[in-house]
Amino acid sequence: MIAYLARRLVYMVFTLLAVSVVSFLIVQSAPGDFAEIYAARKAAAGAIISQAEIENLRVSLGLDQPWHIQYWRWISNIVLHNDWGTSWEWKRPVGEVIWERMPLTLGIAFSTLFFMYAISIPVGIYSAVRRYSIGDHAVSIVGYLGLATPNFLLALVLMYLTQKYFGQSVGGLFSPKFQNEPWSWAKLVDLLQHLAVPVIVLGMSGTAFLIRAMRAAVLDELDKMYVLSAKASGLSPMKLLVRYPVRMALNPIASTLGWRLTYVISGAPIVGYVMALPDTGPLFLHSLLDQDMLLAGALIFIYCALTIIGTLVSDLLLVALDPRIRLE
Amino acid sequence: MSIRGQNGYRRAPAIIVTAASLTAFGLAGAQAACPTVADPQGLTGQWNGQVEVEDLAAKNVKLTYTQNPIFDKDVESGKLPRVEDRLPAEPLVLLPYESCGVYGGTLNGVARAPESGTSDILSWRQVALVRIGDDLKTIQPNVARSWKWADDYKSITFELRKGHKWSDGQPFTADDVVFFFEDIVKNKEMFADTTTEWGLNPTAEKIDETHVKISFDEPFPGLLTYMATSGSYFTTFAPKHHFAQYLPKYNQNADADAKAAGFENWVKAFDSYYDKWKDAETLTAHALTVPTLESHIIEVEPDTQHRVFKANPYYFKVDSQGQQLPYIDHHYERFLNVELQMLSIMNGEVDYKAQGLGLPEYPTLKEKEASGKFTVRMANGSIGPAMAFNITHNDKKLRSVYSDLRFRQAISHALNRAEINDVIYFGMGKPSQALPAQLSFATEADANYMIDYDVAKAGALLDDMGMKKGADGMRTYPDGSPFTILWEYSTQMATPEFVKLVSDQLQAVGLNVNIKELTSAATRENAKAETSDINMEWDVPYEPTLIADISLYTPYYSEISPLFGVKWKQWWISNGASGEEPSAWAKRMFEIAKEWKTVVPGSDRYMELGRELVKLNLENMTIVGTVGELPKPIIVSNRLHNVKPELGTAHFNFGYSYAFRADQWYIQE
């Protein structure tokens, strides 16, 4: 087990390094650079920017250097000094900018994961056991709708509804009046109200998918001989269900945890952007559009790291759940 | 034209007070009366909407200063001096537009990100030595009480206010102005290429605590106009008592300190603390320690969602009743993406917004006026897209066509501007030739020059060039080979609808047009390389900007995205050593531009040169215009008071709401 873990961790480091090169190259390959885009933005606002100013900016940011030198400076500072550089757009350290939004990003991601599993596992079991009942059909219809609706559309619709009927402020996780208040009960309630929409939006299609997966897996197990013999030997139906078919059916659910985390993390920027959540989503998109390289690079890096960790966790969970799995 | 340099200190009390108004003012008592712009009650001075202490003295008015109650506690506890000790001995007295306001409230604004929609919000609090009057023409005192030009316009002396203080209570003096020019602008380690916006080689010299002289190698009469308009975002002073500690000249440990704080060297550290864009200076926790003269100072550590500013207890202005300004406690700036900005405006979460709004948003905004509790003001404003054919195209054959005046005139006649105005701008603009907006030296006839829609005339001009129609009805080069215009545009300059509509109109006179959308970075590259057929990035069409930088109205019109004539300009700058010799008219334009920098704005010679430049541009059809006088919507919350009844152009080049005196706005539900 320890050897297995160690091997996996070493692979992870190499994967991350490869990812860092690729992400740096991808951000670099877009036409123009931060200096150019900064000038364009200023010009669009009506300011006059001279070529000399653009060049000054380029030199001071090191953008006049070839990409591998820029990359080396970036990665070596991270590895050697844990220095992620300064965001050009926000003029603050990258670490500080991201950290300001990371807790909420993770909060939303894990609330969504929790929401997905808390709904999909019991509902999936229910619709397997009560196959072709009205409840099963209802769940299936809602599930397919959930699968088919794009995230951002659902976000817009829900946002419109909450704004129109509940008078919630647009975007963000707090109403403006709570933004700078210290934490209080009212502020927490306000936060939870705002959190519900993004969690539902992000979790919707994942939940729908998991319900289908859970239902199919439980159905597979229910017809097996061991279930029949357990039933025949007089085990109570609930005890039987939870102890045998459900445990087996959790196997595919656990093995996809890694994807789920990836899915939530990668879906988050779109939803975050549409709803102006103070998570890393809008920050990520802006940093890409503005070619704020250090910030964009750091975010891609973190997203990938989370994905890789998610995969590792799901593999470990699988080992724990299924004794048949070998580590070799 | 009233943009004029000021000769002589404005000491002579040129106030004429009628006996009746004086009595009215006197009878009402100092505190009760509130002279306003609408009803000055006889309290007037040299400038519109503001008076100085000597104007009050001339009327025997003695103001008793009062303050915002949020400062009461700090004054009681001794943390803050009393209001009369915080104000300068000579505060600037503002006449509010409607009424003397009440203290309190938060002014809410929305932007996309720092330096992306924030100039508008910065202009609520910014101050500079001088200000542009709300007529968008007159230069008026602000931080400076008065100024005096030298006869040759090579130097100017500013008089500051006695007892003026930074937001930390330290005195603001001539040293802070000298520090800006001598230690920041002219610091070669910070700026390898000294920024030229302050004129050639500026030198600042302290005369006494309240007098400072700024000199230049060449006459620079446009200085005040620049400082009051687009230059108002970068103030010509900096708190020496704060920033000196980061410079090796004043602190021998500056470099070591910078390294200890994690910077490469002192330059990088200074660069991170100081920014000429006052907006970019308030982005980090360090901003909390930087003193300012602005009406509001940053209150909490800024983050990626918002910035909060609170009233500056040392702000140097009072209203005509003696209440210290600003009235509004807080400025709240929220960062939202553009789509959500509209939603939050409609939701009534925004009190004022001009930047980033245009005619396309107008119908939606108008519809939501009631529910969003705001009013849409339509300020006269911008001009529509303009197109410049590349007269100096690299391709010889294309150049032979585009450099033919008849071709460009044909294009102007082929445009159905009324249709463009109706389809794209709801008919709210006015068909117009390409002209900088609201020029004092341009006439109605200039705006109408060759804008009549006349397909026959256009056809005749093209026929005359030898560009006959082929078998397919499309025109060819004079030698009979197929001719196509490749129109590369970016959405920053024009909408796809506009480009489609105009190219259909060109097709109608037999000109083949291929449309291609590119990023603005790509169109700029092509423009610089002179390989594009049509260039559209003609910025900055307002007079104050031209006063500061006339090269925007002569080839190549834009340094980062030239319209045409890159090699002409090279030739002119290098005295003929490189580039290509410009046409005679372009040469004349360069000569005008050279002389323009030395003439006093508004003088006879200024008007003459301006007229000649307009004429040269029109007669050579350098830029083909489409629609002008496009109104621009401005959102004003119904709870916001003292907003000028008729707002003028809100644009970067006039410093957004700087001219409309946001420091005397107040909030009352």
Interface residues (C-beta under 8 A of the other chain):
Chain A: P31 G32 E36 I37 Y38 A39 A40 R41 K42 A43 A44 A45 G46 A47 I48 I49 S50 Q51 A52 E53 I54 N56 S60 D83 T86 E89 W90 K91 R92 V97 E100 R101 Q163 S169 V170 G171 G172 P176 Q179 N180 Y273 V274 M275 A276 P278 P282 L283 H286 D290
Chain B: N108 A113 P114 E115 S116 G117 S119 F191 A192 D193 T195 T196 S230 Y233 G262 D271 S272 D275 A280 L283 T284 V300 D303 T304 Q305 H306 V308 Y332 R334 L336 N337 E339 L340 L343 S344 N347 E349 Q355 Q492 T519 S520 A521 A522 R524 E537 D539 V540 T545 D549 L552 E559 I560 S561 H651 F652 N653
